[in-house]
Amino acid sequence: MARPRGSIEVVCQNPQCDFYLTEKGKDIIKRGRDAKTRRQRYYCIHCGKFFMETKGTPLFNKKLPESEIINICKHFVEKNGIRSVERLTGHHRDTIGSLLSDIAEQAEQMNSFLIHNVKLSPIECDEFWSFVKKKKRILSDHARNQILLAMRGSLPA
């Protein structure tokens, strides 16, 4: 006798699917793990597409594990510079700089991730975004707007 399927928290990430980002009526199953990153892969039965568990999140397509990204963010909250974080973590400064740029592109989602998963206070998140804005002088307009929205949203009401 087959055991019952557990609940799956993810939704379909394919924009052409009828169940794109909808919880009701979805039919998604687990289908192995990615060879490089070892992250869970999912398959939507309706559209026949595979996707990763991190698709649509700030951690999508990152080679660093989530724990390393959290560690780097904590170092930035403590006002360490890029070269200082390079020495502390052992990652190259270009990797850290590109991670900062990618985080800035999805600042609103990353802000909620930092508050809920990393357990940072809203004031620490505000300091983090002002630090990112200061250190990464070359940011796209979209990234600057995202940071402004995240900084406004991180303050307690």
C-alpha positions in Angstrom: 0.0 0.0 0.0 1.4 3.4 -1.0 1.8 6.0 1.6 -0.1 9.3 1.2 1.5 12.3 -0.4 2.7 15.0 2.0 1.7 18.6 1.4 3.8 20.6 -1.0 4.2 24.3 -0.2 5.3 25.4 -3.7 3.1 26.5 -6.6 3.7 26.3 -10.4 6.2 28.9 -11.6 5.4 28.6 -15.4 3.5 31.7 -16.6 1.8 29.7 -19.4 0.3 27.3 -16.9 -3.4 27.6 -15.9 -2.4 27.1 -12.3 0.4 29.7 -12.3 1.0 30.8 -8.7 -2.3 29.4 -7.6 -2.7 27.2 -4.6 -6.1 25.8 -5.4 -6.2 22.9 -7.9 -2.5 22.6 -8.2 -1.0 19.2 -8.9 2.7 19.3 -8.2 5.0 16.4 -7.3 8.6 16.1 -6.2 10.9 14.8 -8.9 14.5 14.3 -7.6 17.2 16.8 -6.8 19.3 19.1 -9.0 22.7 17.6 -9.6 24.8 20.8 -8.9 22.9 22.5 -6.1 21.2 19.4 -4.6 18.0 21.4 -4.2 14.6 19.8 -4.6 13.0 19.7 -8.1 9.3 19.8 -8.7 7.1 18.9 -11.6 3.8 20.4 -12.5 1.4 17.8 -14.0 -0.8 20.4 -15.7 1.9 22.1 -17.8 4.6 19.4 -17.7 7.4 21.8 -16.6 10.1 21.2 -14.0 11.2 24.0 -11.6 13.3 24.4 -8.5 12.1 25.0 -5.0 13.9 28.4 -5.0 12.4 29.7 -8.3 11.0 33.2 -7.8 12.9 33.8 -4.6 16.1 35.8 -4.0 18.1 32.6 -3.6 17.3 31.2 -7.0 20.2 30.3 -9.2 22.8 30.9 -6.5 25.7 28.6 -6.2 26.3 29.4 -2.5 24.2 27.5 0.1 21.6 29.4 2.0 23.6 29.3 5.2 26.5 31.1 3.5 24.2 33.8 2.1 22.8 34.3 5.5 26.3 34.5 7.0 27.3 37.1 4.4 24.2 39.2 5.2 24.9 39.0 8.9 28.4 40.3 8.3 27.0 43.2 6.3 24.6 44.1 9.1 27.6 44.3 11.4 29.0 46.9 9.0 31.9 44.8 7.6 33.1 45.9 4.2 33.2 43.7 1.1 36.9 42.9 1.5 36.4 42.2 5.2 33.6 39.8 4.4 35.9 38.2 1.8 38.5 37.5 4.5 35.9 36.2 7.0 34.0 33.9 4.7 36.7 32.9 2.2 34.6 33.9 -0.8 35.9 36.2 -3.6 34.9 39.8 -3.5 33.4 39.6 -6.9 31.1 36.8 -5.7 30.1 38.9 -2.7 29.6 42.0 -4.9 27.4 40.2 -7.4 25.4 38.6 -4.5 24.8 42.1 -3.2 23.6 43.3 -6.6 21.3 40.3 -7.0 19.9 40.8 -3.5 19.2 44.5 -4.3 17.3 43.5 -7.4 14.8 41.6 -5.1 15.0 43.8 -2.0 11.4 43.5 -1.0 11.4 39.7 -1.0 14.8 39.7 0.6 13.7 42.1 3.3 10.9 39.7 4.5 13.5 36.8 4.2 15.9 38.6 6.5 13.2 39.5 9.0 11.6 36.0 9.2 14.5 33.6 8.5 17.5 35.4 9.7 15.6 37.0 12.6 16.9 40.5 12.0 15.0 43.5 13.4 13.5 46.0 11.0 16.1 48.6 12.1 18.9 46.2 11.2 17.3 45.6 7.8 17.2 49.3 7.2 20.9 49.6 8.1 21.6 46.7 5.8 19.9 48.4 2.8 21.6 51.7 3.5 24.9 49.8 3.6 24.1 48.0 0.3 23.2 51.3 -1.3 26.4 52.9 -0.1 28.8 50.1 -1.1 27.2 49.2 -4.5 27.4 52.6 -6.2 26.5 51.1 -9.6 23.0 49.7 -9.2 20.2 49.5 -11.7 17.2 51.8 -11.4 15.1 48.8 -10.6 17.4 47.8 -7.7 17.4 51.4 -6.3 13.6 51.4 -6.4 13.4 48.0 -4.7 15.8 49.2 -1.9 13.7 52.3 -1.3 10.5 50.2 -1.1 12.2 47.8 1.3 13.5 50.6 3.5 10.0 52.1 3.7 8.5 48.7 4.4 10.9 47.7 7.1 10.1 50.5 9.5 7.5 49.5 12.2 4.1 51.0 11.8 
